Amino acid sequence: MHDTSRRQFLQAGVLLGASPLLPLPQDAAHAVDMRWPELLAAQGSKDVGGVKLPAVGFGTYNTKQGIAMQAVEIALSQGVRHIDTAAAYGNEQDIGKAWRSSGLSRSEIFLSSKLDRQQLGKGKVREALLHSLQDLGTDYLDVFYIHSPLSSKQVILESWSELQELKEEKLVRAVGVSNFGIEVSPFNQRRQIVSWCEANGCAVMSSSWSRLSNKETGAK
């Protein structure tokens, strides 16, 4: 792959769900020289309730339309198969265009998105999912998350119940929550919570908010 494309890839997003064992580069210049397909293949995937979750994913937060499409195209060409987005990001259509132009089949790609706060509540979740499916150009999601805990307990529980119904209908393969406050890092491993989650069929994911590019890009 041309060096320019590699740099664009590194300038456009964040890693999501990175394993603590992943040897992330110290700076973008080092990262440009890494062989991403081999690195990603070595990380493998984790079986969570029958769903194979790629250990490393590409997040598209704060990535504008146009740039998001280009970034995801490059990510997919470099072996990334887990692409994460959200209604609040405003780039689901770009993600859909990118994966459809990749030449990969839908089953080869792991797509996740998230419910915005305004989409939570009884009767709202299905409509939100159908809108995301249309924008992403797919008939199912691999994971659909509640994006934020900043709603009442009742609203969250109602939304979770509807997510379970959508899972039973096979419109989503797995459901989850995002930003619900489990801080996990190599220095704070929260082994008791993580062990409980693993025993109960839950995967704990961590996001890397470190910039892999220079500060002019606006990527996180």
N, C-alpha and C positions, 0 to 999 in steps of 0.2 A: 504494500500500500504506500502511496506517496506520502512524504513527510508532512506536507501541508494538510492533507486529510486527517492524519493522525493528530496533528495539533488542534484541528477543528473539533475532533472528537473529544479531546481532553478539555477544550474550552467551553463545552456546551452543557454539562450536566453534573450530577452527583452520583456516587455509588450508593446503592441501597442494599441493605442486607449483607454487607460485607462480613466475612468471617474474621474473627480476631487473629486467625493464623495467616490471613492474606498479606503477603509482603508488599504493602503499598509503597510506592516510590517516595523519596524524600522531596522531590521537586518535579515540576513538569518536564524539564529538560531530560531528566532520567527516564520519566515515564514514556517519552516519545520513542525511546530506544527499546522499550519492553515489547515482547511478543504477546499481545493480548489474547489471541486464540488459545495459545498453549497455557497461559496463566488461568484463563477462565475454565478450560477443560480440566485442569488440575483441581479446581475448587469443587467441581461436581454439583450435585443437588442433594436435597434432603427430602425424605418421604414424610409428609405430614398428612395423616389421615387419608392416605391413598393418592395424594396430590404431590407430584415431584416439584419441589420448589428450588429453582436454581440458586446456588449459594451467593452469587453476585448478580446484582441488577443495575440498571441504568435509570436514574431518576431524572425527571424533566421539570422539576420545580424552577420557577423564575426563568424559564426558557421560552422566548417569544415565538409566535407563529413564524414559519419560514425557517428560522434557526432550529427550532425543535425538529422539524422534518429532516433537515440536513444532518443534524446530530444523531438522530435515531437511525437513519440510513447508514451512517458511518459505523455506529455502534453495532448494528446487526452484521455489517460486513466484516467486523473484527471478532465475531464470535459471541457477542452478547445476545442472550435469548430472553432475558427478563427485563421488560420495559414497564416502568411505573409512571402513572400520570394521575390526574385528578380533575374533577369538574372545575375546581377553583383555579387550576393552572391555565385554563383557556386554550389548551393546545391538543385536545383529544383528536380533532380532525387531522392535524398534522401527523400525529402518531399513527392514525389509521392509514393515511396515504403512504407513510414511510414503510410500514410492514407489508402492505399490499404490493409495493413496488420492489420489495426485496427479493422476490423469487422464492421465498420460504413459504411453506404451508402453514396454516393457522396452528396446527398441532405442534409445530416446531417452536412456536413463540409463546412466552408466558406473559400475559397482559394483566396488569392490575390497575384499578382506578379507585377513586374515593368519593364518598358522599359529602357534599358541602353541608355546612351547618343549616343553611336554608332548605336543604332537601330532606332533612330529618323529620320524622313524625309519621303518625298513622296515615296511610294512604299516599305518601309522597315517595317512598323508596322505589317502588316499581317504576313509576314514571321517570325518576332520575336515572335508573338503570337503563331503561329503554332508550333514553336520550343519549347516554354514554355509548351504548352499543351501536347506535346509528352513527354517531360521530367517529367511532373507532373502526367501523366497517366490519363488525363481527357479530355473531349471534350468541356469544357467551363471553364471560370474563373468567379468568383463572382465579383472581381474588378481587373481592369488592369490600372496601374498608369503610368504616365510619371514620371520617377524617379528624374529628376533634371531640374531646370530652366536654366542650363548652356548651352544653345543653342540659336540661333537667334530666334527672334519673328516669322519669317516666318516658320522656321523649326518646332517650337512648334505648330503653328496653323495648319500646314499641318498634323502633327502627330495627333493632336486633332481631326481633320476632319476624319482621317482614323479610329481612335478609335470609333467615333460615328457610322461609317459604320459597324464596327465589332459588336457594340452593337445592331444595327438594325438586324444584321444577327444572333443574340443570341449566338455568340461566347463568348461574355462577358456580364454580367448582369448589370454592372455599370462601369463607368470610373472615373478617378481622377488624381490629381497631388500630388507629394510628394516633400517636401523640398522647397516649394514656399514661405516660409518666414512669415507665420502667427504665431507669438509666442503666445501660449496659455498656461496658467498655472493657478492654484488656485489664484495666486497673480497678474495675468495679464490676465483677462478673455476676453478682447476684445469683449465686449457684442454687440457692434454695428455691427461689422463684422459677428460675429456668428449669430446674429438675421437675418441679410440679407441673409446669406447662408441658414439658416433654411427656410426662406420664399421662397427661390428659389430652394428648393429641394436638397441642398448640405449639406453634413455632414462634420464638422470640427473635425479632429482627432488629438490627441496629443500623442507623444511617450515618454515613460519613458526610459531615457538613464542611469538611476542609476543601478549599479550592484546589483543583488539580491544574489550574491555569493561572494566567496572570490576572491582576486585579482590574484590568480595563474591560474584561469581558462581561462582568456582572454575573457570571455563573457562580453557583455555590455548590 
